[in-house]
Amino acid sequence: MVIVKLQPTTAGGRPSSSAPPVIGPHPTYAEEKATLIRVAILPEGFPAASLTAEELSGLQESVMDEMLTSAWSGPVVFRGIHFRVGNLTIDYLDKGSAEWLKTVVPQGVPLETRTGADIPAAYNATLFCPRSSDRSNEEILAFIGFQNRVETDAWKVIHRKNDGAGALLVVGMR
């Protein structure tokens, strides 16, 4: 959806600073963010099961295609689609749009939707691991788990850059 804000112009075509905008006041970013309804599409069994980058892209395309062909009674209004570690989240402006998504979740891979506080938290962390450039991601995560007594099975390396003898990792934690 494209929103066009009309503003009176001067004879030269420049916006008139003295005239108020034609459209009424808009909510601030914080006000809009507070009213958004976040819905996550995730595989059944999440976080043990997660979606790959390719599956996330396909899921996004499927949702967008469904918007064009859906016989839903009203508009479907969203403000963002976000790729998270293993799931896709979509921010909707109203409950009707969020309910629409729950009716059109693609079939095939067993998927479910969760809303608001029911969405599992996911965090990203950047880690520098000295003397690890010759180690695999799996070995590095195993070392971190053993040394810190944490469960790293649900962690995923999103990005890696070897820096000298060390490795700089961006890790998604579910």
Backbone as a printed PyTorch tensor [residue, N CA C, xyz], in Angstrom:
tensor([[[  0.8410,  -1.1580,   0.0000],
         [  0.0000,   0.0000,   0.0000],
         [  0.8880,   1.2210,   0.0000]],

        [[  0.6100,   2.1570,  -0.8500],
         [  1.3630,   3.3930,  -0.9360],
         [  0.4970,   4.5020,  -0.3760]],

        [[  1.0340,   5.2440,   0.5740],
         [  0.3210,   6.3750,   1.1540],
         [  0.9450,   7.6370,   0.6020]],

        [[  0.1250,   8.4790,   0.0170],
         [  0.5980,   9.7280,  -0.5590],
         [  0.0980,  10.8540,   0.3210]],

        [[  0.9870,  11.6940,   0.7650],
         [  0.6290,  12.8350,   1.5860],
         [  0.5910,  14.0530,   0.6800]],

        [[ -0.5830,  14.6080,   0.5060],
         [ -0.7400,  15.7640,  -0.3580],
         [ -0.4920,  17.0290,   0.4490]],

        [[  0.2940,  17.9270,  -0.1060],
         [  0.5840,  19.1790,   0.5680],
         [  0.4670,  20.2970,  -0.4550]],

        [[ -0.1760,  21.4000,  -0.1000],
         [ -0.2990,  22.5080,  -1.0410],
         [  1.0770,  22.9790,  -1.5040]],

        [[  1.1390,  23.4360,  -2.7510],
         [  2.3940,  23.9130,  -3.3220],
         [  2.2620,  25.3670,  -3.7390]],

        [[  3.4020,  25.9990,  -3.9010],
         [  3.4380,  27.3720,  -4.3900],
         [  3.3410,  27.3360,  -5.9080]],

        [[  3.2760,  28.5180,  -6.5110],
         [  3.1840,  28.6100,  -7.9680],
         [  4.3870,  27.9510,  -8.6330]],

        [[  5.5330,  27.9170,  -7.9610],
         [  6.7340,  27.3100,  -8.5220],
         [  6.7960,  25.8060,  -8.3300]],

        [[  5.7800,  25.2200,  -7.6780],
         [  5.7540,  23.7770,  -7.4840],
         [  6.4070,  23.3070,  -6.1950]],

        [[  6.9750,  24.2240,  -5.4150],
         [  7.5920,  23.8510,  -4.1470],
         [  6.5230,  23.7620,  -3.0580]],

        [[  6.7460,  22.9100,  -2.0350],
         [  5.7600,  22.8150,  -0.9590],
         [  5.5840,  24.1560,  -0.2590]],

        [[  4.3630,  24.4790,   0.0800],
         [  4.0550,  25.7020,   0.7980],
         [  4.2430,  25.4400,   2.2780]],

        [[  5.1290,  26.1750,   2.9160],
         [  5.4160,  25.9430,   4.3250],
         [  4.3520,  26.5590,   5.2260]],

        [[  3.5880,  27.5160,   4.7350],
         [  2.6030,  28.1780,   5.5800],
         [  1.2710,  27.4360,   5.6210]],

        [[  0.9810,  26.6230,   4.6310],
         [ -0.3000,  25.9230,   4.5900],
         [ -0.1870,  24.5750,   5.2920]],

        [[ -1.2220,  24.1870,   6.0540],
         [ -1.1860,  22.8720,   6.7120],
         [ -1.3590,  21.7620,   5.6870]],

        [[ -0.8970,  20.5510,   5.9920],
         [ -1.0850,  19.4300,   5.0720],
         [ -2.5740,  19.1580,   4.8660]],

        [[ -2.9190,  18.6320,   3.7080],
         [ -4.3040,  18.3390,   3.3740],
         [ -4.8240,  17.1900,   4.2370]],

        [[ -3.9900,  16.2020,   4.5080],
         [ -4.3780,  15.0320,   5.2940],
         [ -4.1550,  15.3520,   6.7620]],

        [[ -4.9870,  14.7880,   7.6190],
         [ -4.9060,  15.0380,   9.0490],
         [ -3.6310,  14.5070,   9.6750]],

        [[ -3.5400,  14.6300,  10.9990],
         [ -2.3170,  14.2090,  11.7040],
         [ -2.1040,  12.7030,  11.6070]],

        [[ -0.8610,  12.3020,  11.6080],
         [ -0.4770,  10.8910,  11.5560],
         [  0.0710,  10.4910,  12.9130]],

        [[ -0.1130,   9.2200,  13.2770],
         [  0.4750,   8.7800,  14.5440],
         [  1.9950,   8.7970,  14.4480]],

        [[  2.6310,   8.9680,  15.5850],
         [  4.0910,   8.9020,  15.6190],
         [  4.5080,   7.4490,  15.4310]],

        [[  5.7950,   7.2450,  15.1980],
         [  6.3150,   5.8860,  15.0440],
         [  6.0420,   5.0750,  16.3080]],

        [[  6.2710,   5.6730,  17.4690],
         [  6.0660,   4.9600,  18.7320],
         [  4.6000,   4.5960,  18.9280]],

        [[  3.6780,   5.5130,  18.5670],
         [  2.2510,   5.2220,  18.7020],
         [  1.8400,   4.0830,  17.7720]],

        [[  2.3280,   4.1250,  16.5420],
         [  1.9890,   3.0650,  15.5930],
         [  2.5790,   1.7370,  16.0300]],

        [[  3.8290,   1.7600,  16.4930],
         [  4.5060,   0.5290,  16.9320],
         [  3.7590,  -0.1220,  18.0960]],

        [[  3.2050,   0.7000,  18.9900],
         [  2.4950,   0.1830,  20.1540],
         [  1.2010,  -0.5270,  19.7630]],

        [[  0.6280,  -0.1810,  18.6220],
         [ -0.6410,  -0.7800,  18.2190],
         [ -0.4690,  -1.9230,  17.2170]],

        [[  0.7550,  -2.1890,  16.7680],
         [  0.9800,  -3.2660,  15.8040],
         [  0.6690,  -4.6260,  16.4200]],

        [[  0.1990,  -5.5220,  15.5860],
         [ -0.0430,  -6.8940,  16.0020],
         [  0.9770,  -7.7620,  15.2820]],

        [[  1.8850,  -8.3380,  16.0360],
         [  2.9500,  -9.1630,  15.4550],
         [  2.5100, -10.6180,  15.4460]],

        [[  2.6260, -11.2280,  14.2590],
         [  2.2740, -12.6390,  14.0930],
         [  3.4980, -13.3530,  13.5300]],

        [[  3.8430, -14.4760,  14.1290],
         [  4.9680, -15.2790,  13.6510],
         [  4.4440, -16.5350,  12.9650]],

        [[  5.0910, -16.8880,  11.8610],
         [  4.8360, -18.1690,  11.2020],
         [  6.0730, -19.0100,  11.4690]],

        [[  5.8680, -20.1200,  12.1350],
         [  7.0110, -20.9550,  12.4930],
         [  6.6460, -22.4200,  12.3480]],

        [[  7.6580, -23.2570,  12.1930],
         [  7.3730, -24.6820,  12.0360],
         [  6.9090, -25.2920,  13.3560]],

        [[  6.0430, -26.2960,  13.2560],
         [  5.6470, -27.0130,  14.4600],
         [  6.8990, -27.6000,  15.0920]],

        [[  6.9830, -27.5290,  16.4020],
         [  8.1620, -28.0300,  17.1020],
         [  9.2630, -27.0010,  17.2520]],

        [[  9.0000, -25.7480,  16.8780],
         [  9.9900, -24.6850,  17.0320],
         [ 10.3160, -24.5540,  18.5130]],

        [[ 11.5620, -24.4090,  18.9450],
         [ 12.7650, -24.1040,  18.1900],
         [ 13.5680, -25.3130,  17.7320]],

        [[ 13.1520, -26.5180,  18.1170],
         [ 13.9020, -27.6920,  17.6590],
         [ 13.8630, -27.7820,  16.1370]],

        [[ 12.7460, -27.3980,  15.5360],
         [ 12.6320, -27.3330,  14.0760],
         [ 12.6700, -25.8640,  13.6800]],

        [[ 13.3380, -25.5600,  12.5810],
         [ 13.3910, -24.1730,  12.1260],
         [ 13.3500, -24.1250,  10.6100]],

        [[ 13.0330, -22.9530,  10.0790],
         [ 12.9590, -22.7570,   8.6360],
         [ 14.2950, -22.2380,   8.1200]],

        [[ 14.7200, -22.7360,   6.9640],
         [ 15.9620, -22.2680,   6.3430],
         [ 15.7070, -20.9340,   5.6520]],

        [[ 16.7620, -20.2720,   5.2150],
         [ 16.6350, -19.0050,   4.4970],
         [ 15.7970, -19.1760,   3.2310]],

        [[ 15.9970, -20.2850,   2.5390],
         [ 15.2280, -20.5440,   1.3190],
         [ 13.7520, -20.7540,   1.6400]],

        [[ 13.4600, -21.4890,   2.7060],
         [ 12.0710, -21.7040,   3.1090],
         [ 11.4160, -20.3970,   3.5470]],

        [[ 12.1750, -19.5340,   4.2340],
         [ 11.6380, -18.2290,   4.6510],
         [ 11.2910, -17.3770,   3.4340]],

        [[ 12.1600, -17.3680,   2.4340],
         [ 11.8890, -16.6040,   1.2090],
         [ 10.6510, -17.1480,   0.4980]],

        [[ 10.5520, -18.4580,   0.4000],
         [  9.3890, -19.0730,  -0.2290],
         [  8.1090, -18.7860,   0.5330]],

        [[  8.1920, -18.7890,   1.8500],
         [  7.0330, -18.4990,   2.6870],
         [  6.5860, -17.0510,   2.4980]],

        [[  7.5400, -16.1310,   2.4440],
         [  7.2120, -14.7290,   2.2140],
         [  6.5130, -14.5530,   0.8660]],

        [[  7.0450, -15.1900,  -0.1730],
         [  6.4270, -15.1060,  -1.4970],
         [  5.0130, -15.6810,  -1.4830]],

        [[  4.8380, -16.7880,  -0.7860],
         [  3.5350, -17.4270,  -0.7060],
         [  2.5150, -16.5130,  -0.0270]],

        [[  2.9090, -15.8650,   1.0520],
         [  2.0120, -14.9380,   1.7570],
         [  1.6600, -13.7540,   0.8550]],

        [[  2.6430, -13.2050,   0.1560],
         [  2.3920, -12.0660,  -0.7350],
         [  1.4740, -12.4820,  -1.8880]],

        [[  1.6850, -13.6660,  -2.4580],
         [  0.8100, -14.1580,  -3.5290],
         [ -0.6190, -14.3310,  -3.0220]],

        [[ -0.7470, -14.8280,  -1.8110],
         [ -2.0630, -15.0510,  -1.2220],
         [ -2.8100, -13.7270,  -1.0250]],

        [[ -2.0740, -12.6520,  -0.7380],
         [ -2.7080, -11.3340,  -0.5990],
         [ -3.3840, -10.9210,  -1.9040]],

        [[ -2.7590, -11.2590,  -3.0220],
         [ -3.3020, -10.8620,  -4.3200],
         [ -4.5160, -11.6890,  -4.7290]],

        [[ -4.5870, -12.9300,  -4.2900],
         [ -5.6500, -13.8240,  -4.7520],
         [ -6.7000, -14.1160,  -3.6860]],

        [[ -6.5200, -13.6180,  -2.4860],
         [ -7.4260, -13.9330,  -1.3890],
         [ -8.7970, -13.2920,  -1.5830]],

        [[ -9.8070, -13.9880,  -1.1350],
         [-11.1730, -13.4720,  -1.1870],
         [-11.5660, -12.8530,   0.1570]],

        [[-10.5880, -12.4100,   0.9220],
         [-10.8310, -11.8180,   2.2390],
         [-11.7020, -10.5800,   2.0820]],

        [[-12.5690, -10.3460,   3.0430],
         [-13.5710,  -9.2840,   2.9210],
         [-13.0140,  -7.8650,   3.0490]],

        [[-11.8820,  -7.6890,   3.6690],
         [-11.3470,  -6.3410,   3.8620],
         [ -9.9050,  -6.2450,   3.4310]],

        [[ -9.3130,  -5.0600,   3.5960],
         [ -7.9060,  -4.9010,   3.2320],
         [ -6.9880,  -5.6340,   4.2120]],

        [[ -5.8590,  -6.0840,   3.7130],
         [ -4.8350,  -6.7080,   4.5470],
         [ -3.7040,  -5.6850,   4.6620]],

        [[ -3.5550,  -5.1200,   5.8530],
         [ -2.6290,  -4.0030,   6.0420],
         [ -1.5050,  -4.4290,   6.9850]],

        [[ -0.2750,  -4.4140,   6.4720],
         [  0.8620,  -4.7560,   7.3190],
         [  1.9470,  -3.6940,   7.2030]],

        [[  2.8340,  -3.6550,   8.1790],
         [  3.9010,  -2.6620,   8.2060],
         [  5.2950,  -3.2540,   8.0910]],

        [[  5.4280,  -4.5650,   8.0960],
         [  6.7610,  -5.1320,   7.9600],
         [  6.7500,  -6.6440,   7.9860]],

        [[  7.6820,  -7.2130,   7.2430],
         [  7.9200,  -8.6520,   7.2490],
         [  9.3740,  -8.8320,   7.6600]],

        [[  9.5990,  -9.6610,   8.6590],
         [ 10.9410,  -9.8100,   9.2150],
         [ 11.3740, -11.2710,   9.2040]],

        [[ 12.5650, -11.5340,   8.6810],
         [ 13.1570, -12.8680,   8.7510],
         [ 13.8470, -12.9630,  10.1110]],

        [[ 13.4140, -13.8900,  10.9260],
         [ 14.0330, -14.1480,  12.2170],
         [ 14.7520, -15.4860,  12.1380]],

        [[ 15.4290, -15.8350,  13.2010],
         [ 16.1440, -17.1090,  13.2220],
         [ 15.1170, -18.2350,  13.2210]],

        [[ 14.9060, -18.8500,  12.0460],
         [ 14.0290, -19.9990,  11.9310],
         [ 12.5550, -19.7130,  11.7580]],

        [[ 12.1310, -18.4290,  11.7340],
         [ 10.7120, -18.1300,  11.5370],
         [ 10.5380, -16.7770,  10.8580]],

        [[  9.3050, -16.5110,  10.4510],
         [  8.9610, -15.2750,   9.7580],
         [  7.9560, -14.5240,  10.6170]],

        [[  8.1970, -13.2300,  10.8820],
         [  7.2310, -12.4440,  11.6280],
         [  6.7090, -11.3260,  10.7420]],

        [[  5.4240, -11.0340,  10.9060],
         [  4.7650,  -9.9930,  10.1180],
         [  4.0240,  -9.0770,  11.0850]],

        [[  4.2060,  -7.7560,  10.9080],
         [  3.5340,  -6.7630,  11.7400],
         [  2.3050,  -6.2370,  11.0130]],

        [[  1.1340,  -6.4240,  11.6260],
         [ -0.1370,  -5.9780,  11.0470],
         [ -0.6760,  -4.7860,  11.8280]],

        [[ -1.4740,  -3.9590,  11.1310],
         [ -2.0550,  -2.7820,  11.7630],
         [ -3.3880,  -3.0610,  12.4410]],

        [[ -4.0460,  -4.1610,  12.0980],
         [ -5.3470,  -4.4260,  12.7080],
         [ -5.5510,  -5.9240,  12.9090]],

        [[ -6.5120,  -6.2450,  13.7800],
         [ -6.7850,  -7.6490,  14.1090],
         [ -7.2970,  -8.4270,  12.9080]],

        [[ -8.0760,  -7.7760,  12.0440],
         [ -8.6070,  -8.4570,  10.8640],
         [ -7.5050,  -8.9620,   9.9590]],

        [[ -6.4850,  -8.1410,   9.7580],
         [ -5.3570,  -8.5430,   8.9080],
         [ -4.5810,  -9.6910,   9.5460]],

        [[ -4.4060,  -9.6300,  10.8690],
         [ -3.7040, -10.7120,  11.5720],
         [ -4.5030, -12.0120,  11.4800]],

        [[ -5.8180, -11.9180,  11.5850],
         [ -6.6640, -13.1040,  11.4590],
         [ -6.5920, -13.6720,  10.0410]],

        [[ -6.4970, -12.7860,   9.0400],
         [ -6.3780, -13.2350,   7.6490],
         [ -5.1780, -14.1620,   7.5030]],

        [[ -4.0360, -13.7680,   8.0780],
         [ -2.8280, -14.5840,   7.9430],
         [ -3.0500, -15.9880,   8.4940]],

        [[ -3.7470, -16.0800,   9.6180],
         [ -3.9770, -17.3890,  10.2290],
         [ -4.8010, -18.3000,   9.3200]],

        [[ -5.5960, -17.7160,   8.4170],
         [ -6.4200, -18.5310,   7.5170],
         [ -5.6870, -18.9540,   6.2520]],

        [[ -4.5700, -18.2970,   5.9430],
         [ -3.8980, -18.5750,   4.6670],
         [ -2.4950, -19.1430,   4.8120]],

        [[ -2.1020, -19.5490,   6.0100],
         [ -0.7640, -20.1190,   6.1920],
         [ -0.5950, -21.2660,   5.2160]],

        [[  0.4540, -21.2290,   4.4040],
         [  0.6500, -22.2660,   3.3790],
         [  0.7370, -23.6690,   3.9680]],

        [[  0.2700, -24.6120,   3.1820],
         [  0.3040, -26.0140,   3.5950],
         [  1.5830, -26.6610,   3.0510]],

        [[  1.8730, -27.8460,   3.4870],
         [  3.0820, -28.5470,   3.0590],
         [  3.9050, -28.8440,   4.2910]],

        [[  4.8100, -27.9430,   4.6450],
         [  5.5650, -28.0690,   5.8910],
         [  4.5960, -27.7540,   7.0300]],

        [[  4.5460, -28.5590,   8.0840],
         [  3.6290, -28.2560,   9.1840],
         [  4.0160, -26.9310,   9.8470]],

        [[  3.1510, -25.9220,   9.6870],
         [  3.4140, -24.6040,  10.2130],
         [  2.3230, -24.2050,  11.1930]],

        [[  2.6520, -23.2560,  12.0500],
         [  1.6710, -22.6980,  12.9670],
         [  1.9010, -21.1990,  13.0710]],

        [[  0.9070, -20.4880,  13.5730],
         [  1.0580, -19.0490,  13.8060],
         [  0.9490, -18.7830,  15.2990]],

        [[  1.6920, -17.7960,  15.7540],
         [  1.6180, -17.3430,  17.1440],
         [  1.5910, -15.8200,  17.1280]],

        [[  0.9330, -15.2560,  18.1170],
         [  0.7470, -13.8170,  18.1690],
         [  1.3400, -13.2480,  19.4550]],

        [[  1.9060, -12.0390,  19.3360],
         [  2.3560, -11.2630,  20.4940],
         [  3.2960, -11.9980,  21.4270]],

        [[  2.8960, -12.0930,  22.7020],
         [  3.7600, -12.6760,  23.7290],
         [  3.9920, -14.1730,  23.5380]],

        [[  3.1800, -14.8250,  22.7050],
         [  3.3620, -16.2560,  22.4510],
         [  4.4900, -16.5480,  21.4670]],

        [[  5.0410, -15.4960,  20.8440],
         [  6.1430, -15.6720,  19.8910],
         [  7.4270, -15.8930,  20.6860]],

        [[  8.1420, -16.9820,  20.4440],
         [  9.3930, -17.2210,  21.1690],
         [ 10.4240, -16.1380,  20.8550]],

        [[ 11.1300, -15.7060,  21.8690],
         [ 12.1490, -14.6710,  21.6890],
         [ 13.3570, -15.2590,  20.9640]],

        [[ 13.9380, -14.4630,  20.0950],
         [ 15.1660, -14.8490,  19.4030],
         [ 16.1400, -13.6870,  19.5190]],

        [[ 17.3840, -14.0050,  19.7530],
         [ 18.3950, -12.9740,  19.9390],
         [ 19.5880, -13.2590,  19.0330]],

        [[ 20.2570, -12.2080,  18.6070],
         [ 21.4940, -12.3420,  17.8530],
         [ 22.6330, -11.8330,  18.7280]],

        [[ 23.7580, -12.5030,  18.6290],
         [ 24.9500, -12.0890,  19.3770],
         [ 26.1580, -12.1740,  18.4470]],

        [[ 27.0790, -11.2490,  18.6290],
         [ 28.3290, -11.2690,  17.8760],
         [ 29.4150, -11.7690,  18.8180]],

        [[ 30.1270, -12.7980,  18.3870],
         [ 31.1470, -13.4300,  19.2180],
         [ 32.4850, -13.4310,  18.4920]],

        [[ 33.5410, -13.0890,  19.1990],
         [ 34.8780, -13.2590,  18.6390],
         [ 35.5230, -14.4340,  19.3540]],

        [[ 35.9770, -15.4080,  18.5920],
         [ 36.5800, -16.6210,  19.1380],
         [ 38.0450, -16.6760,  18.7060]],

        [[ 38.9720, -16.3700,  19.6160],
         [ 40.3860, -16.3790,  19.2490],
         [ 40.8700, -17.7850,  18.8960]],

        [[ 41.8520, -17.8340,  18.0250],
         [ 42.4870, -19.0810,  17.5820],
         [ 41.4530, -20.1160,  17.1280]],

        [[ 40.4560, -19.6600,  16.3750],
         [ 39.3850, -20.5580,  15.9270],
         [ 39.1440, -20.5170,  14.4240]],

        [[ 39.9950, -19.8370,  13.6830],
         [ 39.7460, -19.6950,  12.2440],
         [ 39.7780, -21.0340,  11.5120]],

        [[ 40.5050, -22.0190,  12.0690],
         [ 40.5680, -23.3220,  11.4090],
         [ 39.5200, -24.3060,  11.9470]],

        [[ 38.6590, -23.8520,  12.8380],
         [ 37.6120, -24.7040,  13.4080],
         [ 36.2950, -24.4970,  12.6580]],

        [[ 35.4630, -25.5370,  12.6290],
         [ 34.1370, -25.4200,  11.9930],
         [ 33.1900, -24.6830,  12.9480]],

        [[ 32.0860, -24.1970,  12.4040],
         [ 31.0810, -23.5300,  13.2350],
         [ 30.5700, -24.4610,  14.3240]],

        [[ 30.3610, -25.7250,  13.9680],
         [ 29.8580, -26.6970,  14.9350],
         [ 30.8440, -26.8930,  16.0870]],

        [[ 32.1370, -26.9600,  15.7530],
         [ 33.1470, -27.1190,  16.8100],
         [ 33.1780, -25.9050,  17.7260]],

        [[ 33.1050, -24.7250,  17.1490],
         [ 33.1330, -23.4980,  17.9610],
         [ 31.9260, -23.4590,  18.8980]],

        [[ 30.7360, -23.7650,  18.3700],
         [ 29.5470, -23.7560,  19.2280],
         [ 29.6400, -24.8200,  20.3150]],

        [[ 30.2190, -25.9710,  19.9830],
         [ 30.4040, -27.0220,  21.0000],
         [ 31.3440, -26.5400,  22.1060]],

        [[ 32.4540, -25.8640,  21.7340],
         [ 33.3720, -25.3110,  22.7410],
         [ 32.6510, -24.3170,  23.6510]],

        [[ 31.8690, -23.4300,  23.0390],
         [ 31.1400, -22.4300,  23.8300],
         [ 30.1950, -23.1280,  24.8000]],

        [[ 29.5050, -24.1480,  24.3190],
         [ 28.5870, -24.8910,  25.1820],
         [ 29.2930, -25.5700,  26.3390]],

        [[ 30.3990, -26.2450,  26.0450],
         [ 31.1350, -26.9520,  27.1000],
         [ 31.7230, -25.9880,  28.1190]],

        [[ 32.3390, -24.9070,  27.6390],
         [ 33.0090, -23.9720,  28.5450],
         [ 32.0340, -23.1940,  29.4240]],

        [[ 30.8410, -22.9340,  28.8990],
         [ 29.9120, -22.0620,  29.6200],
         [ 28.6810, -22.7860,  30.1640]],

        [[ 28.6460, -24.1130,  29.9660],
         [ 27.5130, -24.9180,  30.4350],
         [ 26.1830, -24.3600,  29.9270]],

        [[ 26.1480, -24.0690,  28.6200],
         [ 24.9170, -23.6040,  27.9750],
         [ 24.5700, -24.5500,  26.8320]],

        [[ 23.3030, -24.6110,  26.5120],
         [ 22.8090, -25.4540,  25.4260],
         [ 22.8820, -24.6500,  24.1280]],

        [[ 23.7210, -25.0950,  23.1840],
         [ 23.8950, -24.3660,  21.9220],
         [ 23.2630, -25.0940,  20.7320]],

        [[ 22.5050, -26.1660,  20.9840],
         [ 21.9230, -26.9360,  19.8870],
         [ 20.9670, -26.1110,  19.0290]],

        [[ 20.2660, -25.1610,  19.6390],
         [ 19.2960, -24.3520,  18.8950],
         [ 19.9180, -23.0640,  18.3470]],

        [[ 21.2230, -22.8830,  18.4970],
         [ 21.8900, -21.7060,  17.9650],
         [ 22.2320, -21.9410,  16.5010]],

        [[ 22.2370, -20.8550,  15.7270],
         [ 22.5630, -20.9560,  14.3100],
         [ 23.5440, -19.8440,  13.9490]],

        [[ 24.6180, -20.2000,  13.2610],
         [ 25.5790, -19.1970,  12.8090],
         [ 24.9850, -18.5130,  11.5800]],

        [[ 24.7370, -17.2220,  11.7080],
         [ 24.1380, -16.4430,  10.6310],
         [ 25.2130, -15.9140,   9.6930]],

        [[ 26.3430, -15.5110,  10.2710],
         [ 27.4400, -14.9620,   9.4790],
         [ 28.7540, -15.2900,  10.1830]],

        [[ 29.7700, -15.5040,   9.3720],
         [ 31.0950, -15.7840,   9.9220],
         [ 32.1440, -15.0670,   9.0910]],

        [[ 33.1270, -14.5060,   9.7790],
         [ 34.2710, -13.8790,   9.1170],
         [ 35.5160, -14.2470,   9.9040]],

        [[ 36.4780, -14.8840,   9.2050],
         [ 37.7520, -15.1780,   9.8560],
         [ 38.5710, -13.8960,   9.8870]],

        [[ 39.1150, -13.6170,  11.0630],
         [ 39.8960, -12.3980,  11.2810],
         [ 41.2400, -12.8100,  11.8640]],

        [[ 42.2220, -12.9540,  10.9830],
         [ 43.5180, -13.4630,  11.4370],
         [ 43.3580, -14.9040,  11.8740]],

        [[ 43.7980, -15.2190,  13.0810],
         [ 43.6690, -16.5800,  13.5970],
         [ 42.3290, -16.8140,  14.2720]],

        [[ 41.5420, -15.7430,  14.4500],
         [ 40.2580, -15.8560,  15.1350],
         [ 39.0850, -15.8910,  14.1830]],

        [[ 37.9090, -16.1210,  14.7420],
         [ 36.6710, -16.1440,  13.9540],
         [ 35.6540, -15.2130,  14.6170]],

        [[ 35.0560, -14.3600,  13.8010],
         [ 33.9980, -13.4730,  14.2560],
         [ 32.6810, -14.0550,  13.7720]],

        [[ 31.7990, -14.4300,  14.7220],
         [ 30.5270, -15.0790,  14.3900],
         [ 29.3600, -14.1980,  14.8000]],

        [[ 28.3320, -14.1820,  13.9590],
         [ 27.0290, -13.6380,  14.3540],
         [ 26.1440, -14.8660,  14.5300]],

        [[ 25.6310, -15.0440,  15.7440],
         [ 24.8940, -16.2380,  16.0890],
         [ 23.4620, -15.8640,  16.4610]],

        [[ 22.4980, -16.5890,  15.8770],
         [ 21.1020, -16.4450,  16.2500],
         [ 20.7840, -17.4490,  17.3300]],

        [[ 20.2140, -16.9770,  18.4270],
         [ 19.9100, -17.8440,  19.5800],
         [ 18.4050, -17.8820,  19.7790]],

        [[ 17.8510, -19.0850,  19.8340],
         [ 16.4080, -19.2240,  20.0660],
         [ 16.1750, -19.7920,  21.4290]]])
